[in-house]
Amino acid sequence: MTALQIALLCSIFVALLSFFLSAVFYRWVKKQPHSNPTIEKIAGFIKSGANTFLKKEYSILSIFAAVVFILILIFLPVPIWKGNPLSNFFMAISYLFGTVLSAIAGKIGVTATTVANKKCAEAAKKSINDAFSVGYRGGAIMGMAVVGGSLIGVAAIFWIFGDATMLLGFSFGASSLALFAKAGGGIFTKTADISADLVGKVELGLPEDDPRNPAVIADNVGDNVGDVAGMGADLFDSNVASLAAALVISSSIDTACNTNFTPIVFCYALIGLLSSLIGILFARMGKNGNPTKALNSSTYTTMGLFAALTAIVTAVFFNEDVYWRIYGASAIGLTVGAVIGIATDYFTDDRRRPVKSVASSSQKGAAFTIISGVSYSYLSTLPAMIGIAISALASYKLCEPIAESINATSVELGMLGISIAAVGMLSIVGMIVANDAYGPIVDNARGLAEMGNLGDVVLERTDRLDSAGNTVKAITKGFSIGAAGLTVIALLGAFMTEVNEAALSLGLGANFLNGFDLLDPIVSFGLLVGAAVPAVFSAMLMLGVDKNAQRMVDEIHRQWTTIKGLKEGKPGVLPKYDRCISIAGSGAIKELVPAGIMTIFTTLAVGFVGGVKAIGGFLMGNIVSGLLLALFMSNAGGLWDNSKKYIEAGNLGGKGSKAHKSAVVGDTVGDPFKDTAGPSINTQITVVSLIASITSSLFITISIF
């Protein structure tokens, strides 16, 4: 067997192992006891609402996927009447496979979390350790399934078709579904969250998760469809995109230079998943531990395992200077990911100066909350942007000299280095997903504990677990955004590879495209348009949240004034939760499509106007402005959220104070920043990069300039 076949077999085996462990954890979580009838009833509302929304969302997206499938079949990678019809069919099938696996990732996550939330609330009656185990293993179910699905999907597509270009179709399927799932879930969850906070906390003075608040169940449903299903599809897409970019570039070099870079990409990917599995299995709080330390320890353990195991594999199977440079690129990505996470944590942790400063400013009014929060959030983008830049530069320069020894172009090897750094940064994506999914589980558990009247001790335990989830989320988001930055830079390299291969097949010569001259007006045209797209995309999503939330606020007011006994909390009197769930769901479905369609059509328009040079500029502009906005909005939302929590902990007047009301306003502004627009931008950048790559041959032959 060849090295590549062995790597593919091992990848599939480790992916299947992750599915097995995911199933074991799911059975364990399901077996945990639950006995509170109120919690059971409310958890049923949450599960039903989440599944109903997913069904509606996926039915709309299936129509979109069917249309794109037909378009790919006809036009890509080249028009069917010009090329090999079988290639078009394979590309279309790969695309469909990507959408299906991405949808399954979201569905698995919602299935796991809507069971784990009520079990976690019940477990908190025994101890915080028991509740942590349920919450963490519930999140790990999704973490293992998402990364296992992405690895087995990439390995299967590569093995079946033997053509790395088909991975771009597979990745585009995952990305396009993730774009809509993240946008739709984000609109849903922030519609409910903003409405519940503004009316419940600010106007009516209700506690968090008070069952009298008509939007409270919709808020819990939103945690699952936005922070779980949407996030799962998003990170599935990021992992697939990083692997696709690395494999497109590596397989092109292997074919031309008879090297073995493709097997090492698969080796590093499977070691990343294996390291995450081990880290998840050994995640423990300890008797006197705290949940934040447990989550961070498992993350750093996974990073250490990855660094050690990849070094061993490189030494045993790829012990040559060129491959050690590849290892170095992955280590750079992993290290910079940690640094970005730590920098992000500084600006969003309630123990640090920025959060305390914003909370203090809130005593003077909401305007000062917004001004100080925006200022610190802009400052927070600098370390991450520098980190991404250093990682890209260092990995490029580290791998560039390989070109001399294998007779390849330095640009290709440099871009391979960047793509490997992205793989290294995303090596612990299984752990990232587990930590991220843990957050909504314990958040829901806290709400269920309050609505089920489990007592102050349980609320204190679930609050601690929830706080840990918010703190750790900053680090995992730093990894996610940093990896997205490196991935899309690597996808720019994949785009150049695809353009050059298409140009060669059209008789336009080798090395048709080696870079982009910013003084070229065609390139600068694309750059300026590309830089504007993330801002327009974000605006469309947040306007969707704004319109939807206004409708829900009106509904909350209507119920509060018309349902007799609701204000007083009379026994048996409950709001009509389903009305708020319906408003959030129908509005999200309505608003999610236009933003995604705008992104796709703008990319195609720029390509058909200016050709591949304009698209190169478009991608560069989109990457830079998109990363900046994503970092700013993600950190702003986390900063305002934790400023509010800092005050709610009893500081600066505590709940109900002027500072608290101002902080709640800041938090509601930050909600669509961090959970709707910010994370969706990462997927938007990936989508346009993949569209550019798979349509590159069309842009070479059909463009105005």
VENGI-V338921 format. One record per backbone hydrogen bond with DSSP energy under -0.5 kcal/mol. NH is the residue of the N-H (numbers start at 1). CO is the residue of the C=O. Records with the same first field share a line. If there is no record, write none. Layout:
BEGIN
NH=CO, CO
END
This chain:
BEGIN
6=2
7=3
8=4
9=5
10=6
11=7
12=8
13=9
14=10
15=11
16=12
17=13
18=14
19=15
20=16
21=17
22=18
23=19
24=20
25=21
26=22
27=23
28=24
29=25
30=26
31=27
32=28, 29
37=35
40=36
41=37
42=38
43=39
44=40
45=41
46=42
47=43
48=44
49=45
50=46
51=47
52=48
53=49
54=50
55=51
56=52
57=53
58=54
59=55
60=56
61=57
62=58
63=59
64=60
65=61
66=62
67=63
68=64
69=65
70=66
71=67
72=68
73=69
74=70
75=71
76=72
80=74
82=79
83=79
85=83
87=84
88=84
89=85
90=86
91=87
92=88
93=89
94=90
95=91
96=92
97=93
98=94
99=95
100=96
101=97
102=98
103=99
104=100
105=101
106=102
107=103
108=104
109=105
110=106
111=107
112=108
113=109
114=110
115=112
116=112
117=113
119=115
120=116
121=117
122=118
123=119
124=120
125=122
126=123
127=123
131=127
132=128
133=129
134=130
135=131
136=132
137=133
138=134
139=135
140=136
141=137
142=138
143=139
144=140
145=141
146=142
147=143
148=144
149=145
150=146
151=147
152=148
153=149
154=150
155=151
156=152
157=153
158=154
159=155
160=156
161=157
162=158
166=163
167=164
168=164, 165
169=165
170=166
171=167
172=168
173=169
174=170
175=171
176=172
177=173
178=174
179=175
180=176
181=177
182=178
183=179
184=180
185=181
186=182
187=183
188=184
189=185
190=186
191=187
192=188
193=189
194=190
195=191
196=192
197=193
198=194
199=195
200=195, 196
201=196, 197
202=197
203=198
204=199
206=200
210=207
213=210
214=212
216=213
219=215
220=216
221=217
222=218
223=219
224=220, 221
225=221
226=222
227=222, 223
228=224
229=224
230=225
231=226
232=228
233=229
234=230
235=231
236=232
237=233
238=234
239=235
240=236
241=237
242=238
243=239
244=240
245=241
246=242
247=243
248=244
249=245
250=246
251=247
252=248
253=249
254=250
255=251
256=252
257=253
258=254
264=260
265=261
266=262
267=263
268=264
269=265
270=266
271=267
272=268
273=269
274=270
275=271
276=272
277=273
278=274
279=275
280=276
281=277
282=278
283=280
284=282
289=286
294=290
295=291
296=292
297=293
298=294
299=295
300=296
301=297
302=298
303=299
304=300
305=301
306=302
307=303
308=304
309=305
310=306
311=307
312=308
313=309
314=310
315=311
316=312
317=313
318=313, 314
320=318
323=320
324=320
325=321
326=322
327=323
328=324
329=325
330=326
331=327
332=328
333=329
334=330
335=331
336=332
337=333
338=334
339=335
340=336
341=337
342=338
343=339
344=340
345=341
346=342
347=343
348=344, 345
349=345
352=349
355=349
356=352
357=353
358=354
359=355
360=356
361=357
362=358
363=360
364=361
365=362
368=365
369=365
370=366
371=367
372=368
373=369
374=370
375=371
376=372
377=373
378=374
379=375
380=376
381=377, 378
382=379
383=379
384=380
385=381
386=382
387=383
388=384
389=385
390=386
391=387
392=388
393=389
394=390
395=391
396=392
397=393
398=394
399=395
400=396
401=397
402=399
403=400
404=401
405=401, 402
406=402
407=403
408=403
413=409
414=410
415=411
416=412
417=413
418=414
419=415
420=416
421=417
422=418
423=419
424=420
425=421
426=422
427=424
429=426
431=428
432=428
433=429
434=430
435=431
436=432
437=433
438=434
439=435
440=436
441=437
442=438
443=439
444=440
445=441
446=442
447=443
448=444
449=445
450=446
451=447
452=448
453=450
454=449
459=455
460=456
461=457
462=458
463=459
464=460
465=461
466=462
467=463
468=464
469=465
470=466
471=467
472=468
473=469
474=470, 471
475=471, 472
476=472
477=473
478=474
479=475
480=476
481=477
482=478
483=479
484=480
485=481
486=482
487=483
488=484
489=485
490=486
491=487
492=488
493=489
494=490
495=491
496=492
497=493
498=494
499=495
500=496
501=497
502=498
503=499
504=500
505=501
506=502
507=504
508=503
518=516
520=517
524=520
525=521
526=522
527=523
528=524
529=525
530=526
531=527
532=528, 529
533=529
534=530
536=532
537=533
538=534
539=535
540=536
541=537
542=538
543=539
544=540
545=541
546=542
547=543
548=544
549=545
550=546
551=547
552=548
553=549
554=550
555=551
556=552
557=553
558=554
559=555
560=556
561=557
562=558
563=559
564=562
566=563
569=565, 566
570=565
573=570
574=572
575=211
577=575
579=576
580=576
581=577
582=578
583=579
584=580
585=581
586=582
587=583
588=584
589=585
590=586
591=587
592=588
593=589
595=591
596=592
597=593
598=594
599=595
600=596
601=597
602=598
603=599
604=600
605=601
606=602
607=603
608=604
609=605
610=606
611=607
614=610
615=611
616=612
617=613
618=614
619=615
620=616
621=617
622=618
623=619
624=620
625=621
626=622
627=623
628=624
629=625
630=626
631=627
632=628
633=629
634=630
635=631
636=632
637=633
638=634
639=635
640=636
641=637
642=638
643=639
644=640
645=641
646=642
647=643
648=644
649=645
650=647
651=646
653=650
654=651
657=654
661=657
662=658
663=659
664=660
665=661
666=662
667=663
668=664
669=665
670=666
671=667
672=668
673=669
674=670
675=671
676=672
677=672
678=672, 673
680=676
681=677, 678
682=678
683=679
684=680
685=681
686=682
687=683
688=684
689=685
690=686
691=687
692=688
693=689
694=690
695=691
696=693
698=695
699=695
700=696
701=697
702=698
703=701
704=608
705=609
END
